[in-house]
Each structure stands twice: as C-alpha cells, then as structure tokens.
Amino acid sequence: MEEYEDIINLPHHVSKRHPQMTMWNRAAQFAPFAALVGYDETIKESARKNEARYEEEHETFED
C-alpha cells in the first residue's frame, strides 16, 4: 500500500463536462456479448420442443 498512499484518500473525480453514467449503462459495458448468433433462439426452441414432448408423454398417463 505504500506506493499508493499519496492517492488512496483523494476524493473521487466527478467530471464537469460529462454526465455520470447510469448504473444500467455502466453494467451494460461489462455484460457478455452474443458471440454465437442464434444460440439463444436455438436453446429456447429446444426447450420448447422438450417441454411439449414431456407434456405429451405425461398427458397419456393422467387419462
């Protein structure tokens, strides 16, 4: 810590020129990006098909 003692207790800088970024926008900078285009849609479609199949299989046992 010795090498930072000259700056460690300084007040946080607030720009007079640029407005402070919202927490939402700041978080978006660090959010993961969609590296695989269409992956989300593929997963959702697979889940939909599996749920439909599960419901069909369990529907026959209830009757």
PQR file with spaces between the fields and no chain letter, atoms N, CA, C, O and H, PARSE charges and radii, in Angstrom:
ATOM       1  N    MET     1       0.817   -1.200    0.000 -0.4000 1.5000
ATOM       2  CA   MET     1       0.000    0.000    0.000 -0.0000 2.0000
ATOM       3  C    MET     1       0.859    1.263    0.000  0.5500 1.7000
ATOM       4  O    MET     1       0.371    2.338   -0.348 -0.5500 1.4000
ATOM       5  N    GLU     2       2.079    1.152    0.369 -0.4000 1.5000
ATOM       6  CA   GLU     2       2.926    2.338    0.477 -0.0000 2.0000
ATOM       7  C    GLU     2       3.012    3.113   -0.839  0.5500 1.7000
ATOM       8  O    GLU     2       3.061    4.343   -0.833 -0.5500 1.4000
ATOM       9  H    GLU     2       2.475    0.278    0.651  0.4000 1.0000
ATOM      10  N    GLU     3       3.032    2.402   -1.954 -0.4000 1.5000
ATOM      11  CA   GLU     3       3.186    3.104   -3.223 -0.0000 2.0000
ATOM      12  C    GLU     3       1.933    3.877   -3.642  0.5500 1.7000
ATOM      13  O    GLU     3       1.998    4.690   -4.564 -0.5500 1.4000
ATOM      14  H    GLU     3       2.993    1.403   -1.959  0.4000 1.0000
ATOM      15  N    TYR     4       0.794    3.639   -2.980 -0.4000 1.5000
ATOM      16  CA   TYR     4      -0.447    4.346   -3.321 -0.0000 2.0000
ATOM      17  C    TYR     4      -0.895    5.322   -2.230  0.5500 1.7000
ATOM      18  O    TYR     4      -1.956    5.933   -2.354 -0.5500 1.4000
ATOM      19  H    TYR     4       0.742    2.979   -2.231  0.4000 1.0000
ATOM      20  N    GLU     5      -0.129    5.473   -1.200 -0.4000 1.5000
ATOM      21  CA   GLU     5      -0.552    6.322   -0.085 -0.0000 2.0000
ATOM      22  C    GLU     5      -0.790    7.763   -0.493  0.5500 1.7000
ATOM      23  O    GLU     5      -1.587    8.449    0.147 -0.5500 1.4000
ATOM      24  H    GLU     5       0.733    4.977   -1.100  0.4000 1.0000
ATOM      25  N    ASP     6      -0.137    8.243   -1.523 -0.4000 1.5000
ATOM      26  CA   ASP     6      -0.327    9.630   -1.939 -0.0000 2.0000
ATOM      27  C    ASP     6      -1.676    9.858   -2.642  0.5500 1.7000
ATOM      28  O    ASP     6      -2.136   10.996   -2.739 -0.5500 1.4000
ATOM      29  H    ASP     6       0.510    7.686   -2.044  0.4000 1.0000
ATOM      30  N    ILE     7      -2.305    8.790   -3.130 -0.4000 1.5000
ATOM      31  CA   ILE     7      -3.571    8.968   -3.842 -0.0000 2.0000
ATOM      32  C    ILE     7      -4.741    8.226   -3.215  0.5500 1.7000
ATOM      33  O    ILE     7      -5.886    8.465   -3.600 -0.5500 1.4000
ATOM      34  H    ILE     7      -1.931    7.866   -3.052  0.4000 1.0000
ATOM      35  N    ILE     8      -4.499    7.352   -2.281 -0.4000 1.5000
ATOM      36  CA   ILE     8      -5.545    6.472   -1.760 -0.0000 2.0000
ATOM      37  C    ILE     8      -6.697    7.228   -1.109  0.5500 1.7000
ATOM      38  O    ILE     8      -7.833    6.759   -1.169 -0.5500 1.4000
ATOM      39  H    ILE     8      -3.570    7.157   -1.968  0.4000 1.0000
ATOM      40  N    ASN     9      -6.455    8.356   -0.502 -0.4000 1.5000
ATOM      41  CA   ASN     9      -7.519    9.089    0.194 -0.0000 2.0000
ATOM      42  C    ASN     9      -8.012   10.314   -0.570  0.5500 1.7000
ATOM      43  O    ASN     9      -8.714   11.150   -0.002 -0.5500 1.4000
ATOM      44  H    ASN     9      -5.532    8.738   -0.453  0.4000 1.0000
ATOM      45  N    LEU    10      -7.662   10.432   -1.826 -0.4000 1.5000
ATOM      46  CA   LEU    10      -8.157   11.542   -2.628 -0.0000 2.0000
ATOM      47  C    LEU    10      -9.638   11.345   -2.939  0.5500 1.7000
ATOM      48  O    LEU    10     -10.093   10.208   -3.058 -0.5500 1.4000
ATOM      49  H    LEU    10      -7.092    9.752   -2.288  0.4000 1.0000
ATOM      50  N    PRO    11     -10.400   12.437   -3.073 -0.5600 1.5000
ATOM      51  CA   PRO    11     -11.828   12.289   -3.416  0.2800 2.0000
ATOM      52  C    PRO    11     -11.986   11.771   -4.848  0.5500 1.7000
ATOM      53  O    PRO    11     -11.135   11.994   -5.709 -0.5500 1.4000
ATOM      54  N    HIS    12     -13.088   11.082   -5.067 -0.4000 1.5000
ATOM      55  CA   HIS    12     -13.387   10.540   -6.394 -0.0000 2.0000
ATOM      56  C    HIS    12     -13.620   11.681   -7.371  0.5500 1.7000
ATOM      57  O    HIS    12     -14.331   12.634   -7.050 -0.5500 1.4000
ATOM      58  H    HIS    12     -13.779   10.901   -4.367  0.4000 1.0000
ATOM      59  N    HIS    13     -13.035   11.599   -8.551 -0.4000 1.5000
ATOM      60  CA   HIS    13     -13.200   12.641   -9.569 -0.0000 2.0000
ATOM      61  C    HIS    13     -14.592   12.583  -10.177  0.5500 1.7000
ATOM      62  O    HIS    13     -15.080   11.511  -10.535 -0.5500 1.4000
ATOM      63  H    HIS    13     -12.458   10.825   -8.811  0.4000 1.0000
ATOM      64  N    VAL    14     -15.230   13.745  -10.293 -0.4000 1.5000
ATOM      65  CA   VAL    14     -16.525   13.860  -10.963 -0.0000 2.0000
ATOM      66  C    VAL    14     -16.361   14.873  -12.086  0.5500 1.7000
ATOM      67  O    VAL    14     -16.008   16.028  -11.850 -0.5500 1.4000
ATOM      68  H    VAL    14     -14.834   14.616  -10.002  0.4000 1.0000
ATOM      69  N    SER    15     -16.621   14.430  -13.304 -0.4000 1.5000
ATOM      70  CA   SER    15     -16.446   15.275  -14.478 -0.0000 2.0000
ATOM      71  C    SER    15     -17.476   16.402  -14.505  0.5500 1.7000
ATOM      72  O    SER    15     -18.647   16.203  -14.179 -0.5500 1.4000
ATOM      73  H    SER    15     -16.908   13.492  -13.497  0.4000 1.0000
ATOM      74  N    LYS    16     -17.015   17.581  -14.898 -0.4000 1.5000
ATOM      75  CA   LYS    16     -17.919   18.714  -15.086 -0.0000 2.0000
ATOM      76  C    LYS    16     -18.449   18.721  -16.517  0.5500 1.7000
ATOM      77  O    LYS    16     -19.465   19.356  -16.799 -0.5500 1.4000
ATOM      78  H    LYS    16     -16.065   17.742  -15.162  0.4000 1.0000
ATOM      79  N    ARG    17     -17.784   18.037  -17.398 -0.4000 1.5000
ATOM      80  CA   ARG    17     -18.123   18.030  -18.814 -0.0000 2.0000
ATOM      81  C    ARG    17     -19.099   16.897  -19.175  0.5500 1.7000
ATOM      82  O    ARG    17     -20.040   17.109  -19.940 -0.5500 1.4000
ATOM      83  H    ARG    17     -16.959   17.521  -17.169  0.4000 1.0000
ATOM      84  N    HIS    18     -18.877   15.719  -18.633 -0.4000 1.5000
ATOM      85  CA   HIS    18     -19.675   14.547  -18.996 -0.0000 2.0000
ATOM      86  C    HIS    18     -20.591   14.143  -17.842  0.5500 1.7000
ATOM      87  O    HIS    18     -20.137   14.039  -16.703 -0.5500 1.4000
ATOM      88  H    HIS    18     -18.112   15.547  -18.012  0.4000 1.0000
ATOM      89  N    PRO    19     -21.866   13.917  -18.121 -0.5600 1.5000
ATOM      90  CA   PRO    19     -22.780   13.483  -17.053  0.2800 2.0000
ATOM      91  C    PRO    19     -22.408   12.081  -16.574  0.5500 1.7000
ATOM      92  O    PRO    19     -21.850   11.282  -17.326 -0.5500 1.4000
ATOM      93  N    GLN    20     -22.723   11.802  -15.331 -0.4000 1.5000
ATOM      94  CA   GLN    20     -22.406   10.491  -14.766 -0.0000 2.0000
ATOM      95  C    GLN    20     -23.249    9.421  -15.449  0.5500 1.7000
ATOM      96  O    GLN    20     -24.445    9.609  -15.674 -0.5500 1.4000
ATOM      97  H    GLN    20     -23.176   12.451  -14.720  0.4000 1.0000
ATOM      98  N    MET    21     -22.627    8.318  -15.769 -0.4000 1.5000
ATOM      99  CA   MET    21     -23.304    7.222  -16.447 -0.0000 2.0000
ATOM     100  C    MET    21     -24.237    6.509  -15.465  0.5500 1.7000
ATOM     101  O    MET    21     -23.900    6.328  -14.295 -0.5500 1.4000
ATOM     102  H    MET    21     -21.656    8.165  -15.586  0.4000 1.0000
ATOM     103  N    THR    22     -25.408    6.110  -15.956 -0.4000 1.5000
ATOM     104  CA   THR    22     -26.337    5.377  -15.098 -0.0000 2.0000
ATOM     105  C    THR    22     -25.751    4.008  -14.770  0.5500 1.7000
ATOM     106  O    THR    22     -24.897    3.500  -15.497 -0.5500 1.4000
ATOM     107  H    THR    22     -25.681    6.257  -16.906  0.4000 1.0000
ATOM     108  N    MET    23     -26.213    3.421  -13.680 -0.4000 1.5000
ATOM     109  CA   MET    23     -25.728    2.084  -13.319 -0.0000 2.0000
ATOM     110  C    MET    23     -26.094    1.077  -14.404  0.5500 1.7000
ATOM     111  O    MET    23     -25.331    0.149  -14.672 -0.5500 1.4000
ATOM     112  H    MET    23     -26.906    3.834  -13.090  0.4000 1.0000
ATOM     113  N    TRP    24     -27.267    1.254  -15.036 -0.4000 1.5000
ATOM     114  CA   TRP    24     -27.719    0.351  -16.105 -0.0000 2.0000
ATOM     115  C    TRP    24     -26.745    0.376  -17.288  0.5500 1.7000
ATOM     116  O    TRP    24     -26.333   -0.672  -17.784 -0.5500 1.4000
ATOM     117  H    TRP    24     -27.887    2.008  -14.818  0.4000 1.0000
ATOM     118  N    ASN    25     -26.384    1.586  -17.733 -0.4000 1.5000
ATOM     119  CA   ASN    25     -25.461    1.709  -18.862 -0.0000 2.0000
ATOM     120  C    ASN    25     -24.065    1.227  -18.503  0.5500 1.7000
ATOM     121  O    ASN    25     -23.376    0.633  -19.332 -0.5500 1.4000
ATOM     122  H    ASN    25     -26.720    2.438  -17.330  0.4000 1.0000
ATOM     123  N    ARG    26     -23.654    1.480  -17.285 -0.4000 1.5000
ATOM     124  CA   ARG    26     -22.334    1.035  -16.853 -0.0000 2.0000
ATOM     125  C    ARG    26     -22.277   -0.492  -16.821  0.5500 1.7000
ATOM     126  O    ARG    26     -21.293   -1.088  -17.258 -0.5500 1.4000
ATOM     127  H    ARG    26     -24.214    1.963  -16.612  0.4000 1.0000
ATOM     128  N    ALA    27     -23.320   -1.115  -16.309 -0.4000 1.5000
ATOM     129  CA   ALA    27     -23.373   -2.579  -16.255 -0.0000 2.0000
ATOM     130  C    ALA    27     -23.375   -3.174  -17.660  0.5500 1.7000
ATOM     131  O    ALA    27     -22.793   -4.234  -17.888 -0.5500 1.4000
ATOM     132  H    ALA    27     -24.119   -0.630  -15.954  0.4000 1.0000
ATOM     133  N    ALA    28     -24.025   -2.495  -18.595 -0.4000 1.5000
ATOM     134  CA   ALA    28     -24.106   -2.997  -19.970 -0.0000 2.0000
ATOM     135  C    ALA    28     -22.730   -3.093  -20.617  0.5500 1.7000
ATOM     136  O    ALA    28     -22.517   -3.920  -21.503 -0.5500 1.4000
ATOM     137  H    ALA    28     -24.497   -1.634  -18.410  0.4000 1.0000
ATOM     138  N    GLN    29     -21.806   -2.260  -20.184 -0.4000 1.5000
ATOM     139  CA   GLN    29     -20.453   -2.315  -20.738 -0.0000 2.0000
ATOM     140  C    GLN    29     -19.770   -3.638  -20.419  0.5500 1.7000
ATOM     141  O    GLN    29     -18.923   -4.107  -21.178 -0.5500 1.4000
ATOM     142  H    GLN    29     -21.979   -1.588  -19.464  0.4000 1.0000
ATOM     143  N    PHE    30     -20.138   -4.227  -19.306 -0.4000 1.5000
ATOM     144  CA   PHE    30     -19.471   -5.439  -18.854 -0.0000 2.0000
ATOM     145  C    PHE    30     -20.310   -6.691  -19.079  0.5500 1.7000
ATOM     146  O    PHE    30     -19.889   -7.794  -18.730 -0.5500 1.4000
ATOM     147  H    PHE    30     -20.826   -3.845  -18.689  0.4000 1.0000
ATOM     148  N    ALA    31     -21.492   -6.524  -19.659 -0.4000 1.5000
ATOM     149  CA   ALA    31     -22.356   -7.669  -19.922 -0.0000 2.0000
ATOM     150  C    ALA    31     -21.747   -8.524  -21.032  0.5500 1.7000
ATOM     151  O    ALA    31     -21.072   -8.005  -21.921 -0.5500 1.4000
ATOM     152  H    ALA    31     -21.834   -5.628  -19.942  0.4000 1.0000
ATOM     153  N    PRO    32     -21.984   -9.823  -20.978 -0.5600 1.5000
ATOM     154  CA   PRO    32     -21.452  -10.681  -22.039  0.2800 2.0000
ATOM     155  C    PRO    32     -22.129  -10.354  -23.374  0.5500 1.7000
ATOM     156  O    PRO    32     -23.296   -9.962  -23.411 -0.5500 1.4000
ATOM     157  N    PHE    33     -21.396  -10.518  -24.440 -0.4000 1.5000
ATOM     158  CA   PHE    33     -21.965  -10.258  -25.756 -0.0000 2.0000
ATOM     159  C    PHE    33     -22.355  -11.592  -26.394  0.5500 1.7000
ATOM     160  O    PHE    33     -21.889  -12.650  -25.971 -0.5500 1.4000
ATOM     161  H    PHE    33     -20.449  -10.836  -24.410  0.4000 1.0000
ATOM     162  N    ALA    34     -23.198  -11.534  -27.400 -0.4000 1.5000
ATOM     163  CA   ALA    34     -23.670  -12.740  -28.073 -0.0000 2.0000
ATOM     164  C    ALA    34     -22.631  -13.182  -29.106  0.5500 1.7000
ATOM     165  O    ALA    34     -22.697  -12.784  -30.270 -0.5500 1.4000
ATOM     166  H    ALA    34     -23.576  -10.674  -27.745  0.4000 1.0000
ATOM     167  N    ALA    35     -21.692  -13.989  -28.682 -0.4000 1.5000
ATOM     168  CA   ALA    35     -20.636  -14.458  -29.580 -0.0000 2.0000
ATOM     169  C    ALA    35     -21.181  -15.446  -30.613  0.5500 1.7000
ATOM     170  O    ALA    35     -20.683  -15.531  -31.736 -0.5500 1.4000
ATOM     171  H    ALA    35     -21.639  -14.312  -27.737  0.4000 1.0000
ATOM     172  N    LEU    36     -22.202  -16.181  -30.214 -0.4000 1.5000
ATOM     173  CA   LEU    36     -22.797  -17.160  -31.127 -0.0000 2.0000
ATOM     174  C    LEU    36     -24.182  -16.670  -31.533  0.5500 1.7000
ATOM     175  O    LEU    36     -25.144  -16.810  -30.777 -0.5500 1.4000
ATOM     176  H    LEU    36     -22.607  -16.112  -29.302  0.4000 1.0000
ATOM     177  N    VAL    37     -24.277  -16.104  -32.710 -0.4000 1.5000
ATOM     178  CA   VAL    37     -25.536  -15.559  -33.198 -0.0000 2.0000
ATOM     179  C    VAL    37     -26.546  -16.696  -33.362  0.5500 1.7000
ATOM     180  O    VAL    37     -26.253  -17.714  -33.989 -0.5500 1.4000
ATOM     181  H    VAL    37     -23.496  -15.990  -33.324  0.4000 1.0000
ATOM     182  N    GLY    38     -27.728  -16.511  -32.795 -0.4000 1.5000
ATOM     183  CA   GLY    38     -28.786  -17.504  -32.910 -0.0000 2.0000
ATOM     184  C    GLY    38     -28.759  -18.577  -31.841  0.5500 1.7000
ATOM     185  O    GLY    38     -29.654  -19.421  -31.797 -0.5500 1.4000
ATOM     186  H    GLY    38     -27.966  -15.684  -32.285  0.4000 1.0000
ATOM     187  N    TYR    39     -27.752  -18.568  -30.976 -0.4000 1.5000
ATOM     188  CA   TYR    39     -27.638  -19.612  -29.947 -0.0000 2.0000
ATOM     189  C    TYR    39     -28.812  -19.557  -28.978  0.5500 1.7000
ATOM     190  O    TYR    39     -29.396  -20.588  -28.644 -0.5500 1.4000
ATOM     191  H    TYR    39     -27.024  -17.882  -31.011  0.4000 1.0000
ATOM     192  N    ASP    40     -29.159  -18.345  -28.524 -0.4000 1.5000
ATOM     193  CA   ASP    40     -30.287  -18.192  -27.596 -0.0000 2.0000
ATOM     194  C    ASP    40     -31.575  -18.743  -28.191  0.5500 1.7000
ATOM     195  O    ASP    40     -32.324  -19.453  -27.519 -0.5500 1.4000
ATOM     196  H    ASP    40     -28.685  -17.508  -28.796  0.4000 1.0000
ATOM     197  N    GLU    41     -31.830  -18.413  -29.455 -0.4000 1.5000
ATOM     198  CA   GLU    41     -33.045  -18.874  -30.103 -0.0000 2.0000
ATOM     199  C    GLU    41     -33.063  -20.398  -30.226  0.5500 1.7000
ATOM     200  O    GLU    41     -34.108  -21.026  -30.056 -0.5500 1.4000
ATOM     201  H    GLU    41     -31.222  -17.836  -30.001  0.4000 1.0000
ATOM     202  N    THR    42     -31.909  -20.984  -30.522 -0.4000 1.5000
ATOM     203  CA   THR    42     -31.802  -22.435  -30.647 -0.0000 2.0000
ATOM     204  C    THR    42     -32.090  -23.116  -29.314  0.5500 1.7000
ATOM     205  O    THR    42     -32.790  -24.128  -29.269 -0.5500 1.4000
ATOM     206  H    THR    42     -31.061  -20.474  -30.660  0.4000 1.0000
ATOM     207  N    ILE    43     -31.556  -22.568  -28.240 -0.4000 1.5000
ATOM     208  CA   ILE    43     -31.783  -23.134  -26.909 -0.0000 2.0000
ATOM     209  C    ILE    43     -33.263  -23.022  -26.535  0.5500 1.7000
ATOM     210  O    ILE    43     -33.844  -23.972  -26.011 -0.5500 1.4000
ATOM     211  H    ILE    43     -30.988  -21.746  -28.277  0.4000 1.0000
ATOM     212  N    LYS    44     -33.868  -21.871  -26.800 -0.4000 1.5000
ATOM     213  CA   LYS    44     -35.286  -21.679  -26.478 -0.0000 2.0000
ATOM     214  C    LYS    44     -36.166  -22.632  -27.281  0.5500 1.7000
ATOM     215  O    LYS    44     -37.127  -23.186  -26.746 -0.5500 1.4000
ATOM     216  H    LYS    44     -33.396  -21.099  -27.226  0.4000 1.0000
ATOM     217  N    GLU    45     -35.851  -22.826  -28.545 -0.4000 1.5000
ATOM     218  CA   GLU    45     -36.627  -23.742  -29.384 -0.0000 2.0000
ATOM     219  C    GLU    45     -36.474  -25.178  -28.900  0.5500 1.7000
ATOM     220  O    GLU    45     -37.447  -25.932  -28.873 -0.5500 1.4000
ATOM     221  H    GLU    45     -35.070  -22.376  -28.979  0.4000 1.0000
ATOM     222  N    SER    46     -35.274  -25.553  -28.523 -0.4000 1.5000
ATOM     223  CA   SER    46     -35.036  -26.898  -27.992 -0.0000 2.0000
ATOM     224  C    SER    46     -35.824  -27.108  -26.694  0.5500 1.7000
ATOM     225  O    SER    46     -36.420  -28.167  -26.494 -0.5500 1.4000
ATOM     226  H    SER    46     -34.484  -24.940  -28.545  0.4000 1.0000
ATOM     227  N    ALA    47     -35.828  -26.117  -25.827 -0.4000 1.5000
ATOM     228  CA   ALA    47     -36.580  -26.208  -24.574 -0.0000 2.0000
ATOM     229  C    ALA    47     -38.071  -26.332  -24.852  0.5500 1.7000
ATOM     230  O    ALA    47     -38.759  -27.128  -24.213 -0.5500 1.4000
ATOM     231  H    ALA    47     -35.345  -25.257  -25.989  0.4000 1.0000
ATOM     232  N    ARG    48     -38.575  -25.547  -25.804 -0.4000 1.5000
ATOM     233  CA   ARG    48     -39.991  -25.602  -26.155 -0.0000 2.0000
ATOM     234  C    ARG    48     -40.380  -26.996  -26.644  0.5500 1.7000
ATOM     235  O    ARG    48     -41.408  -27.535  -26.234 -0.5500 1.4000
ATOM     236  H    ARG    48     -38.016  -24.901  -26.323  0.4000 1.0000
ATOM     237  N    LYS    49     -39.558  -27.581  -27.522 -0.4000 1.5000
ATOM     238  CA   LYS    49     -39.836  -28.915  -28.052 -0.0000 2.0000
ATOM     239  C    LYS    49     -39.798  -29.966  -26.943  0.5500 1.7000
ATOM     240  O    LYS    49     -40.655  -30.848  -26.886 -0.5500 1.4000
ATOM     241  H    LYS    49     -38.723  -27.143  -27.855  0.4000 1.0000
ATOM     242  N    ASN    50     -38.815  -29.868  -26.077 -0.4000 1.5000
ATOM     243  CA   ASN    50     -38.698  -30.838  -24.983 -0.0000 2.0000
ATOM     244  C    ASN    50     -39.854  -30.723  -23.998  0.5500 1.7000
ATOM     245  O    ASN    50     -40.353  -31.735  -23.506 -0.5500 1.4000
ATOM     246  H    ASN    50     -38.119  -29.151  -26.124  0.4000 1.0000
ATOM     247  N    GLU    51     -40.278  -29.509  -23.712 -0.4000 1.5000
ATOM     248  CA   GLU    51     -41.419  -29.320  -22.811 -0.0000 2.0000
ATOM     249  C    GLU    51     -42.692  -29.884  -23.429  0.5500 1.7000
ATOM     250  O    GLU    51     -43.495  -30.515  -22.741 -0.5500 1.4000
ATOM     251  H    GLU    51     -39.873  -28.687  -24.112  0.4000 1.0000
ATOM     252  N    ALA    52     -42.877  -29.657  -24.730 -0.4000 1.5000
ATOM     253  CA   ALA    52     -44.064  -30.184  -25.419 -0.0000 2.0000
ATOM     254  C    ALA    52     -44.043  -31.710  -25.398  0.5500 1.7000
ATOM     255  O    ALA    52     -45.065  -32.345  -25.137 -0.5500 1.4000
ATOM     256  H    ALA    52     -42.225  -29.145  -25.289  0.4000 1.0000
ATOM     257  N    ARG    53     -42.897  -32.287  -25.670 -0.4000 1.5000
ATOM     258  CA   ARG    53     -42.784  -33.749  -25.655 -0.0000 2.0000
ATOM     259  C    ARG    53     -43.046  -34.299  -24.249  0.5500 1.7000
ATOM     260  O    ARG    53     -43.726  -35.313  -24.091 -0.5500 1.4000
ATOM     261  H    ARG    53     -42.067  -31.771  -25.883  0.4000 1.0000
ATOM     262  N    TYR    54     -42.507  -33.629  -23.239 -0.4000 1.5000
ATOM     263  CA   TYR    54     -42.716  -34.046  -21.849 -0.0000 2.0000
ATOM     264  C    TYR    54     -44.201  -34.004  -21.489  0.5500 1.7000
ATOM     265  O    TYR    54     -44.728  -34.929  -20.871 -0.5500 1.4000
ATOM     266  H    TYR    54     -41.955  -32.806  -23.367  0.4000 1.0000
ATOM     267  N    GLU    55     -44.868  -32.910  -21.886 -0.4000 1.5000
ATOM     268  CA   GLU    55     -46.291  -32.773  -21.601 -0.0000 2.0000
ATOM     269  C    GLU    55     -47.103  -33.850  -22.308  0.5500 1.7000
ATOM     270  O    GLU    55     -48.039  -34.401  -21.729 -0.5500 1.4000
ATOM     271  H    GLU    55     -44.439  -32.159  -22.388  0.4000 1.0000
ATOM     272  N    GLU    56     -46.750  -34.158  -23.562 -0.4000 1.5000
ATOM     273  CA   GLU    56     -47.456  -35.209  -24.308 -0.0000 2.0000
ATOM     274  C    GLU    56     -47.286  -36.561  -23.628  0.5500 1.7000
ATOM     275  O    GLU    56     -48.251  -37.314  -23.500 -0.5500 1.4000
ATOM     276  H    GLU    56     -45.989  -33.711  -24.033  0.4000 1.0000
ATOM     277  N    GLU    57     -46.073  -36.876  -23.193 -0.4000 1.5000
ATOM     278  CA   GLU    57     -45.807  -38.164  -22.553 -0.0000 2.0000
ATOM     279  C    GLU    57     -46.537  -38.295  -21.229  0.5500 1.7000
ATOM     280  O    GLU    57     -47.033  -39.375  -20.908 -0.5500 1.4000
ATOM     281  H    GLU    57     -45.289  -36.264  -23.297  0.4000 1.0000
ATOM     282  N    HIS    58     -46.614  -37.241  -20.468 -0.4000 1.5000
ATOM     283  CA   HIS    58     -47.251  -37.301  -19.154 -0.0000 2.0000
ATOM     284  C    HIS    58     -48.764  -37.113  -19.231  0.5500 1.7000
ATOM     285  O    HIS    58     -49.480  -37.447  -18.287 -0.5500 1.4000
ATOM     286  H    HIS    58     -46.212  -36.364  -20.729  0.4000 1.0000
ATOM     287  N    GLU    59     -49.244  -36.587  -20.338 -0.4000 1.5000
ATOM     288  CA   GLU    59     -50.683  -36.436  -20.547 -0.0000 2.0000
ATOM     289  C    GLU    59     -51.344  -37.795  -20.691  0.5500 1.7000
ATOM     290  O    GLU    59     -52.458  -37.991  -20.207 -0.5500 1.4000
ATOM     291  H    GLU    59     -48.662  -36.316  -21.104  0.4000 1.0000
ATOM     292  N    THR    60     -50.674  -38.745  -21.351 -0.4000 1.5000
ATOM     293  CA   THR    60     -51.260  -40.079  -21.581 -0.0000 2.0000
ATOM     294  C    THR    60     -51.372  -40.853  -20.274  0.5500 1.7000
ATOM     295  O    THR    60     -52.256  -41.701  -20.146 -0.5500 1.4000
ATOM     296  H    THR    60     -49.768  -38.586  -21.744  0.4000 1.0000
ATOM     297  N    PHE    61     -50.511  -40.591  -19.309 -0.4000 1.5000
ATOM     298  CA   PHE    61     -50.560  -41.304  -18.033 -0.0000 2.0000
ATOM     299  C    PHE    61     -51.657  -40.775  -17.125  0.5500 1.7000
ATOM     300  O    PHE    61     -52.125  -41.498  -16.245 -0.5500 1.4000
ATOM     301  H    PHE    61     -49.793  -39.903  -19.413  0.4000 1.0000
ATOM     302  N    GLU    62     -52.078  -39.531  -17.317 -0.4000 1.5000
ATOM     303  CA   GLU    62     -53.094  -38.936  -16.458 -0.0000 2.0000
ATOM     304  C    GLU    62     -54.490  -39.370  -16.838  0.5500 1.7000
ATOM     305  O    GLU    62     -55.382  -39.350  -15.989 -0.5500 1.4000
ATOM     306  H    GLU    62     -51.697  -38.944  -18.032  0.4000 1.0000
ATOM     307  N    ASP    63     -54.715  -39.759  -18.068 -0.4000 1.5000
ATOM     308  CA   ASP    63     -56.066  -40.138  -18.536 -0.0000 2.0000
ATOM     309  C    ASP    63     -56.457  -41.517  -18.104  0.5500 1.7000
ATOM     310  O    ASP    63     -57.556  -41.975  -18.418 -0.5500 1.4000
ATOM     311  H    ASP    63     -53.991  -39.775  -18.758  0.4000 1.0000
